[in-house]
Every structure is written in C-alpha cells, then in structure tokens.
Amino acid sequence: MCVNPPNVDMVGHTGDIDATVVACKATNEAIKMILDVIKQERGIYVETA
C-alpha cells in the first residue's frame, strides 16, 4: 500500500493555523487507523519523505 496524505503540507501553506490544526488531527487519525491494521496483520510500516 502506498499512501500520500498531503493535507498537512497543502493546508500549512495557506497560513490558516486553525485549518492546519484540523488537517494535522485528521492525518494523525488516518495514520493511526492504518497502523492499527498493520499491527493486527503483523505487517511492516515504512515511512519515507
């Protein structure tokens, strides 16, 4: 699986701090869901930039 969550970067460039906080929280929740499934399936998570 390849995932590219651009929310934080894209929203951060707007200068809207409140929107950036919302994007950060949403991205964190999404990644947590992904990591929970990976852990359940005894998989491996690799993050690159």
CHARMM internal coordinates of N, CA and C (Angstrom, degrees):
IC EDIT
DIST 1 N 1 CA 1.4387
DIST 1 CA 1 C 1.5192
ANGL 1 N 1 CA 1 C 107.98
DIST 1 C 2 N 1.3001
ANGL 1 CA 1 C 2 N 116.53
DIHE 1 N 1 CA 1 C 2 N 135.55
DIST 2 N 2 CA 1.4608
ANGL 1 C 2 N 2 CA 121.86
DIHE 1 CA 1 C 2 N 2 CA 175.77
DIST 2 CA 2 C 1.5223
ANGL 2 N 2 CA 2 C 106.97
DIHE 1 C 2 N 2 CA 2 C -120.31
DIST 2 C 3 N 1.3260
ANGL 2 CA 2 C 3 N 116.86
DIHE 2 N 2 CA 2 C 3 N 125.91
DIST 3 N 3 CA 1.4552
ANGL 2 C 3 N 3 CA 121.79
DIHE 2 CA 2 C 3 N 3 CA -177.24
DIST 3 CA 3 C 1.5243
ANGL 3 N 3 CA 3 C 109.24
DIHE 2 C 3 N 3 CA 3 C -124.82
DIST 3 C 4 N 1.3061
ANGL 3 CA 3 C 4 N 116.42
DIHE 3 N 3 CA 3 C 4 N 135.37
DIST 4 N 4 CA 1.4632
ANGL 3 C 4 N 4 CA 121.31
DIHE 3 CA 3 C 4 N 4 CA 177.67
DIST 4 CA 4 C 1.5271
ANGL 4 N 4 CA 4 C 108.57
DIHE 3 C 4 N 4 CA 4 C -127.86
DIST 4 C 5 N 1.3414
ANGL 4 CA 4 C 5 N 117.44
DIHE 4 N 4 CA 4 C 5 N 91.24
DIST 5 N 5 CA 1.4707
ANGL 4 C 5 N 5 CA 118.95
DIHE 4 CA 4 C 5 N 5 CA 179.43
DIST 5 CA 5 C 1.5373
ANGL 5 N 5 CA 5 C 111.11
DIHE 4 C 5 N 5 CA 5 C -86.95
DIST 5 C 6 N 1.3376
ANGL 5 CA 5 C 6 N 118.91
DIHE 5 N 5 CA 5 C 6 N 93.21
DIST 6 N 6 CA 1.4597
ANGL 5 C 6 N 6 CA 120.99
DIHE 5 CA 5 C 6 N 6 CA -175.49
DIST 6 CA 6 C 1.5278
ANGL 6 N 6 CA 6 C 115.10
DIHE 5 C 6 N 6 CA 6 C -81.61
DIST 6 C 7 N 1.3205
ANGL 6 CA 6 C 7 N 118.04
DIHE 6 N 6 CA 6 C 7 N -5.20
DIST 7 N 7 CA 1.4642
ANGL 6 C 7 N 7 CA 121.09
DIHE 6 CA 6 C 7 N 7 CA -173.05
DIST 7 CA 7 C 1.5237
ANGL 7 N 7 CA 7 C 113.97
DIHE 6 C 7 N 7 CA 7 C -47.58
DIST 7 C 8 N 1.3011
ANGL 7 CA 7 C 8 N 117.25
DIHE 7 N 7 CA 7 C 8 N -52.54
DIST 8 N 8 CA 1.4537
ANGL 7 C 8 N 8 CA 120.88
DIHE 7 CA 7 C 8 N 8 CA -173.71
DIST 8 CA 8 C 1.5294
ANGL 8 N 8 CA 8 C 111.03
DIHE 7 C 8 N 8 CA 8 C -62.37
DIST 8 C 9 N 1.3011
ANGL 8 CA 8 C 9 N 117.40
DIHE 8 N 8 CA 8 C 9 N -46.59
DIST 9 N 9 CA 1.4627
ANGL 8 C 9 N 9 CA 120.65
DIHE 8 CA 8 C 9 N 9 CA -178.49
DIST 9 CA 9 C 1.5235
ANGL 9 N 9 CA 9 C 111.05
DIHE 8 C 9 N 9 CA 9 C -65.09
DIST 9 C 10 N 1.3003
ANGL 9 CA 9 C 10 N 116.76
DIHE 9 N 9 CA 9 C 10 N -47.71
DIST 10 N 10 CA 1.4635
ANGL 9 C 10 N 10 CA 120.46
DIHE 9 CA 9 C 10 N 10 CA -176.57
DIST 10 CA 10 C 1.5198
ANGL 10 N 10 CA 10 C 111.21
DIHE 9 C 10 N 10 CA 10 C -64.93
DIST 10 C 11 N 1.3185
ANGL 10 CA 10 C 11 N 117.08
DIHE 10 N 10 CA 10 C 11 N -45.60
DIST 11 N 11 CA 1.4622
ANGL 10 C 11 N 11 CA 120.74
DIHE 10 CA 10 C 11 N 11 CA -178.74
DIST 11 CA 11 C 1.5271
ANGL 11 N 11 CA 11 C 110.53
DIHE 10 C 11 N 11 CA 11 C -69.91
DIST 11 C 12 N 1.3197
ANGL 11 CA 11 C 12 N 116.77
DIHE 11 N 11 CA 11 C 12 N -34.68
DIST 12 N 12 CA 1.4602
ANGL 11 C 12 N 12 CA 120.46
DIHE 11 CA 11 C 12 N 12 CA 179.99
DIST 12 CA 12 C 1.5148
ANGL 12 N 12 CA 12 C 112.40
DIHE 11 C 12 N 12 CA 12 C -60.48
DIST 12 C 13 N 1.3218
ANGL 12 CA 12 C 13 N 117.00
DIHE 12 N 12 CA 12 C 13 N -32.24
DIST 13 N 13 CA 1.4672
ANGL 12 C 13 N 13 CA 120.62
DIHE 12 CA 12 C 13 N 13 CA -179.84
DIST 13 CA 13 C 1.5282
ANGL 13 N 13 CA 13 C 112.81
DIHE 12 C 13 N 13 CA 13 C -72.28
DIST 13 C 14 N 1.3368
ANGL 13 CA 13 C 14 N 117.63
DIHE 13 N 13 CA 13 C 14 N -13.61
DIST 14 N 14 CA 1.4719
ANGL 13 C 14 N 14 CA 119.91
DIHE 13 CA 13 C 14 N 14 CA -179.74
DIST 14 CA 14 C 1.5144
ANGL 14 N 14 CA 14 C 111.76
DIHE 13 C 14 N 14 CA 14 C -76.65
DIST 14 C 15 N 1.3468
ANGL 14 CA 14 C 15 N 117.23
DIHE 14 N 14 CA 14 C 15 N -21.81
DIST 15 N 15 CA 1.4589
ANGL 14 C 15 N 15 CA 120.30
DIHE 14 CA 14 C 15 N 15 CA -176.75
DIST 15 CA 15 C 1.5116
ANGL 15 N 15 CA 15 C 113.26
DIHE 14 C 15 N 15 CA 15 C 84.20
DIST 15 C 16 N 1.3260
ANGL 15 CA 15 C 16 N 117.49
DIHE 15 N 15 CA 15 C 16 N -0.55
DIST 16 N 16 CA 1.4717
ANGL 15 C 16 N 16 CA 122.18
DIHE 15 CA 15 C 16 N 16 CA 179.22
DIST 16 CA 16 C 1.5261
ANGL 16 N 16 CA 16 C 108.48
DIHE 15 C 16 N 16 CA 16 C -86.28
DIST 16 C 17 N 1.3251
ANGL 16 CA 16 C 17 N 116.56
DIHE 16 N 16 CA 16 C 17 N 100.09
DIST 17 N 17 CA 1.4642
ANGL 16 C 17 N 17 CA 121.58
DIHE 16 CA 16 C 17 N 17 CA -175.40
DIST 17 CA 17 C 1.5277
ANGL 17 N 17 CA 17 C 111.83
DIHE 16 C 17 N 17 CA 17 C -62.05
DIST 17 C 18 N 1.3289
ANGL 17 CA 17 C 18 N 117.31
DIHE 17 N 17 CA 17 C 18 N -42.69
DIST 18 N 18 CA 1.4709
ANGL 17 C 18 N 18 CA 119.92
DIHE 17 CA 17 C 18 N 18 CA -179.34
DIST 18 CA 18 C 1.5284
ANGL 18 N 18 CA 18 C 111.40
DIHE 17 C 18 N 18 CA 18 C -61.47
DIST 18 C 19 N 1.3267
ANGL 18 CA 18 C 19 N 116.32
DIHE 18 N 18 CA 18 C 19 N -43.53
DIST 19 N 19 CA 1.4714
ANGL 18 C 19 N 19 CA 120.19
DIHE 18 CA 18 C 19 N 19 CA 178.67
DIST 19 CA 19 C 1.5214
ANGL 19 N 19 CA 19 C 110.52
DIHE 18 C 19 N 19 CA 19 C -66.03
DIST 19 C 20 N 1.3173
ANGL 19 CA 19 C 20 N 117.05
DIHE 19 N 19 CA 19 C 20 N -35.96
DIST 20 N 20 CA 1.4643
ANGL 19 C 20 N 20 CA 121.08
DIHE 19 CA 19 C 20 N 20 CA 178.91
DIST 20 CA 20 C 1.5152
ANGL 20 N 20 CA 20 C 111.31
DIHE 19 C 20 N 20 CA 20 C -65.37
DIST 20 C 21 N 1.3256
ANGL 20 CA 20 C 21 N 117.04
DIHE 20 N 20 CA 20 C 21 N -39.76
DIST 21 N 21 CA 1.4649
ANGL 20 C 21 N 21 CA 120.96
DIHE 20 CA 20 C 21 N 21 CA 177.10
DIST 21 CA 21 C 1.5268
ANGL 21 N 21 CA 21 C 110.22
DIHE 20 C 21 N 21 CA 21 C -63.24
DIST 21 C 22 N 1.3245
ANGL 21 CA 21 C 22 N 117.33
DIHE 21 N 21 CA 21 C 22 N -43.20
DIST 22 N 22 CA 1.4713
ANGL 21 C 22 N 22 CA 121.24
DIHE 21 CA 21 C 22 N 22 CA 178.01
DIST 22 CA 22 C 1.5262
ANGL 22 N 22 CA 22 C 110.10
DIHE 21 C 22 N 22 CA 22 C -61.37
DIST 22 C 23 N 1.3383
ANGL 22 CA 22 C 23 N 117.49
DIHE 22 N 22 CA 22 C 23 N -43.71
DIST 23 N 23 CA 1.4645
ANGL 22 C 23 N 23 CA 121.57
DIHE 22 CA 22 C 23 N 23 CA 179.72
DIST 23 CA 23 C 1.5241
ANGL 23 N 23 CA 23 C 111.07
DIHE 22 C 23 N 23 CA 23 C -64.06
DIST 23 C 24 N 1.3292
ANGL 23 CA 23 C 24 N 117.19
DIHE 23 N 23 CA 23 C 24 N -40.66
DIST 24 N 24 CA 1.4685
ANGL 23 C 24 N 24 CA 121.01
DIHE 23 CA 23 C 24 N 24 CA 178.19
DIST 24 CA 24 C 1.5200
ANGL 24 N 24 CA 24 C 111.04
DIHE 23 C 24 N 24 CA 24 C -62.10
DIST 24 C 25 N 1.3199
ANGL 24 CA 24 C 25 N 116.29
DIHE 24 N 24 CA 24 C 25 N -45.37
DIST 25 N 25 CA 1.4701
ANGL 24 C 25 N 25 CA 120.10
DIHE 24 CA 24 C 25 N 25 CA -179.87
DIST 25 CA 25 C 1.5281
ANGL 25 N 25 CA 25 C 111.09
DIHE 24 C 25 N 25 CA 25 C -63.88
DIST 25 C 26 N 1.3252
ANGL 25 CA 25 C 26 N 117.14
DIHE 25 N 25 CA 25 C 26 N -42.36
DIST 26 N 26 CA 1.4689
ANGL 25 C 26 N 26 CA 120.58
DIHE 25 CA 25 C 26 N 26 CA -179.84
DIST 26 CA 26 C 1.5214
ANGL 26 N 26 CA 26 C 110.92
DIHE 25 C 26 N 26 CA 26 C -65.04
DIST 26 C 27 N 1.3309
ANGL 26 CA 26 C 27 N 116.82
DIHE 26 N 26 CA 26 C 27 N -41.44
DIST 27 N 27 CA 1.4606
ANGL 26 C 27 N 27 CA 120.71
DIHE 26 CA 26 C 27 N 27 CA 178.87
DIST 27 CA 27 C 1.5223
ANGL 27 N 27 CA 27 C 110.85
DIHE 26 C 27 N 27 CA 27 C -65.69
DIST 27 C 28 N 1.3236
ANGL 27 CA 27 C 28 N 117.05
DIHE 27 N 27 CA 27 C 28 N -42.63
DIST 28 N 28 CA 1.4712
ANGL 27 C 28 N 28 CA 120.71
DIHE 27 CA 27 C 28 N 28 CA 177.83
DIST 28 CA 28 C 1.5197
ANGL 28 N 28 CA 28 C 111.32
DIHE 27 C 28 N 28 CA 28 C -60.40
DIST 28 C 29 N 1.3320
ANGL 28 CA 28 C 29 N 117.38
DIHE 28 N 28 CA 28 C 29 N -42.43
DIST 29 N 29 CA 1.4687
ANGL 28 C 29 N 29 CA 120.94
DIHE 28 CA 28 C 29 N 29 CA 179.07
DIST 29 CA 29 C 1.5258
ANGL 29 N 29 CA 29 C 110.98
DIHE 28 C 29 N 29 CA 29 C -64.44
DIST 29 C 30 N 1.3257
ANGL 29 CA 29 C 30 N 116.45
DIHE 29 N 29 CA 29 C 30 N -41.39
DIST 30 N 30 CA 1.4690
ANGL 29 C 30 N 30 CA 120.00
DIHE 29 CA 29 C 30 N 30 CA -179.80
DIST 30 CA 30 C 1.5227
ANGL 30 N 30 CA 30 C 110.91
DIHE 29 C 30 N 30 CA 30 C -65.16
DIST 30 C 31 N 1.3278
ANGL 30 CA 30 C 31 N 116.79
DIHE 30 N 30 CA 30 C 31 N -44.43
DIST 31 N 31 CA 1.4640
ANGL 30 C 31 N 31 CA 120.08
DIHE 30 CA 30 C 31 N 31 CA 179.54
DIST 31 CA 31 C 1.5228
ANGL 31 N 31 CA 31 C 110.57
DIHE 30 C 31 N 31 CA 31 C -65.04
DIST 31 C 32 N 1.3308
ANGL 31 CA 31 C 32 N 117.34
DIHE 31 N 31 CA 31 C 32 N -37.36
DIST 32 N 32 CA 1.4745
ANGL 31 C 32 N 32 CA 120.33
DIHE 31 CA 31 C 32 N 32 CA 177.24
DIST 32 CA 32 C 1.5275
ANGL 32 N 32 CA 32 C 110.50
DIHE 31 C 32 N 32 CA 32 C -60.39
DIST 32 C 33 N 1.3290
ANGL 32 CA 32 C 33 N 117.12
DIHE 32 N 32 CA 32 C 33 N -43.14
DIST 33 N 33 CA 1.4722
ANGL 32 C 33 N 33 CA 120.03
DIHE 32 CA 32 C 33 N 33 CA 178.78
DIST 33 CA 33 C 1.5299
ANGL 33 N 33 CA 33 C 110.63
DIHE 32 C 33 N 33 CA 33 C -61.55
DIST 33 C 34 N 1.3218
ANGL 33 CA 33 C 34 N 116.13
DIHE 33 N 33 CA 33 C 34 N -43.42
DIST 34 N 34 CA 1.4609
ANGL 33 C 34 N 34 CA 120.49
DIHE 33 CA 33 C 34 N 34 CA 179.29
DIST 34 CA 34 C 1.5302
ANGL 34 N 34 CA 34 C 110.49
DIHE 33 C 34 N 34 CA 34 C -62.51
DIST 34 C 35 N 1.3350
ANGL 34 CA 34 C 35 N 116.36
DIHE 34 N 34 CA 34 C 35 N -46.73
DIST 35 N 35 CA 1.4703
ANGL 34 C 35 N 35 CA 120.50
DIHE 34 CA 34 C 35 N 35 CA -178.97
DIST 35 CA 35 C 1.5231
ANGL 35 N 35 CA 35 C 111.91
DIHE 34 C 35 N 35 CA 35 C -64.05
DIST 35 C 36 N 1.3271
ANGL 35 CA 35 C 36 N 117.44
DIHE 35 N 35 CA 35 C 36 N -35.89
DIST 36 N 36 CA 1.4648
ANGL 35 C 36 N 36 CA 120.77
DIHE 35 CA 35 C 36 N 36 CA 177.96
DIST 36 CA 36 C 1.5304
ANGL 36 N 36 CA 36 C 111.11
DIHE 35 C 36 N 36 CA 36 C -61.58
DIST 36 C 37 N 1.3368
ANGL 36 CA 36 C 37 N 116.16
DIHE 36 N 36 CA 36 C 37 N -42.30
DIST 37 N 37 CA 1.4710
ANGL 36 C 37 N 37 CA 120.05
DIHE 36 CA 36 C 37 N 37 CA 179.17
DIST 37 CA 37 C 1.5246
ANGL 37 N 37 CA 37 C 110.08
DIHE 36 C 37 N 37 CA 37 C -68.79
DIST 37 C 38 N 1.3181
ANGL 37 CA 37 C 38 N 117.08
DIHE 37 N 37 CA 37 C 38 N -41.49
DIST 38 N 38 CA 1.4633
ANGL 37 C 38 N 38 CA 120.18
DIHE 37 CA 37 C 38 N 38 CA 179.17
DIST 38 CA 38 C 1.5261
ANGL 38 N 38 CA 38 C 110.05
DIHE 37 C 38 N 38 CA 38 C -60.69
DIST 38 C 39 N 1.3260
ANGL 38 CA 38 C 39 N 116.76
DIHE 38 N 38 CA 38 C 39 N -43.64
DIST 39 N 39 CA 1.4686
ANGL 38 C 39 N 39 CA 120.93
DIHE 38 CA 38 C 39 N 39 CA 178.43
DIST 39 CA 39 C 1.5272
ANGL 39 N 39 CA 39 C 110.56
DIHE 38 C 39 N 39 CA 39 C -62.81
DIST 39 C 40 N 1.3263
ANGL 39 CA 39 C 40 N 116.13
DIHE 39 N 39 CA 39 C 40 N -44.28
DIST 40 N 40 CA 1.4747
ANGL 39 C 40 N 40 CA 121.01
DIHE 39 CA 39 C 40 N 40 CA 179.70
DIST 40 CA 40 C 1.5221
ANGL 40 N 40 CA 40 C 111.27
DIHE 39 C 40 N 40 CA 40 C -59.99
DIST 40 C 41 N 1.3165
ANGL 40 CA 40 C 41 N 116.64
DIHE 40 N 40 CA 40 C 41 N -37.62
DIST 41 N 41 CA 1.4694
ANGL 40 C 41 N 41 CA 121.67
DIHE 40 CA 40 C 41 N 41 CA -177.80
DIST 41 CA 41 C 1.5370
ANGL 41 N 41 CA 41 C 111.67
DIHE 40 C 41 N 41 CA 41 C -90.86
DIST 41 C 42 N 1.3201
ANGL 41 CA 41 C 42 N 116.38
DIHE 41 N 41 CA 41 C 42 N 4.32
DIST 42 N 42 CA 1.4640
ANGL 41 C 42 N 42 CA 122.61
DIHE 41 CA 41 C 42 N 42 CA 179.49
DIST 42 CA 42 C 1.5294
ANGL 42 N 42 CA 42 C 111.17
DIHE 41 C 42 N 42 CA 42 C 57.62
DIST 42 C 43 N 1.3263
ANGL 42 CA 42 C 43 N 113.72
DIHE 42 N 42 CA 42 C 43 N 44.01
DIST 43 N 43 CA 1.4588
ANGL 42 C 43 N 43 CA 120.08
DIHE 42 CA 42 C 43 N 43 CA -178.95
DIST 43 CA 43 C 1.5108
ANGL 43 N 43 CA 43 C 112.22
DIHE 42 C 43 N 43 CA 43 C -95.94
DIST 43 C 44 N 1.3029
ANGL 43 CA 43 C 44 N 114.59
DIHE 43 N 43 CA 43 C 44 N -168.60
DIST 44 N 44 CA 1.4639
ANGL 43 C 44 N 44 CA 122.65
DIHE 43 CA 43 C 44 N 44 CA -178.70
DIST 44 CA 44 C 1.5165
ANGL 44 N 44 CA 44 C 108.74
DIHE 43 C 44 N 44 CA 44 C -125.39
DIST 44 C 45 N 1.3260
ANGL 44 CA 44 C 45 N 115.50
DIHE 44 N 44 CA 44 C 45 N 139.09
DIST 45 N 45 CA 1.4643
ANGL 44 C 45 N 45 CA 122.21
DIHE 44 CA 44 C 45 N 45 CA 178.40
DIST 45 CA 45 C 1.5235
ANGL 45 N 45 CA 45 C 107.92
DIHE 44 C 45 N 45 CA 45 C -114.75
DIST 45 C 46 N 1.3217
ANGL 45 CA 45 C 46 N 116.00
DIHE 45 N 45 CA 45 C 46 N 127.42
DIST 46 N 46 CA 1.4608
ANGL 45 C 46 N 46 CA 121.24
DIHE 45 CA 45 C 46 N 46 CA 177.98
DIST 46 CA 46 C 1.5233
ANGL 46 N 46 CA 46 C 107.31
DIHE 45 C 46 N 46 CA 46 C -126.17
DIST 46 C 47 N 1.3207
ANGL 46 CA 46 C 47 N 116.35
DIHE 46 N 46 CA 46 C 47 N 127.08
DIST 47 N 47 CA 1.4569
ANGL 46 C 47 N 47 CA 120.06
DIHE 46 CA 46 C 47 N 47 CA 178.67
DIST 47 CA 47 C 1.5228
ANGL 47 N 47 CA 47 C 109.09
DIHE 46 C 47 N 47 CA 47 C -113.44
DIST 47 C 48 N 1.3274
ANGL 47 CA 47 C 48 N 115.04
DIHE 47 N 47 CA 47 C 48 N 133.48
DIST 48 N 48 CA 1.4660
ANGL 47 C 48 N 48 CA 120.45
DIHE 47 CA 47 C 48 N 48 CA 177.43
DIST 48 CA 48 C 1.5142
ANGL 48 N 48 CA 48 C 109.09
DIHE 47 C 48 N 48 CA 48 C -128.14
DIST 48 C 49 N 1.2890
ANGL 48 CA 48 C 49 N 115.43
DIHE 48 N 48 CA 48 C 49 N 162.40
DIST 49 N 49 CA 1.4714
ANGL 48 C 49 N 49 CA 119.22
DIHE 48 CA 48 C 49 N 49 CA 177.99
DIST 49 CA 49 C 1.5108
ANGL 49 N 49 CA 49 C 109.50
DIHE 48 C 49 N 49 CA 49 C -127.54
END
COOR INIT
IC SEED 1 N 1 CA 1 C
IC BUILD
